């Protein structure tokens, strides 16, 4: 007996990740934002990016060379 696919409701998220340099394929999540119903994804992501950059600058992590 085959069962029909079941839709599972979930929440949309906006995730900002950093990619490792070089030949590795690792990523590191820097920030995650759960979008509320009715949120505009583009506006929420732009705000999230702005706030992340502000936090990185405040922490002295923006523009650092490794």
Secondary structure, DSSP 8 states (H G I E B T S, - for coil): ------------EEEEEEE-STT---EEEEEEEE--TT--HHHHHHHHHHHHHHHHHHTT-TT---
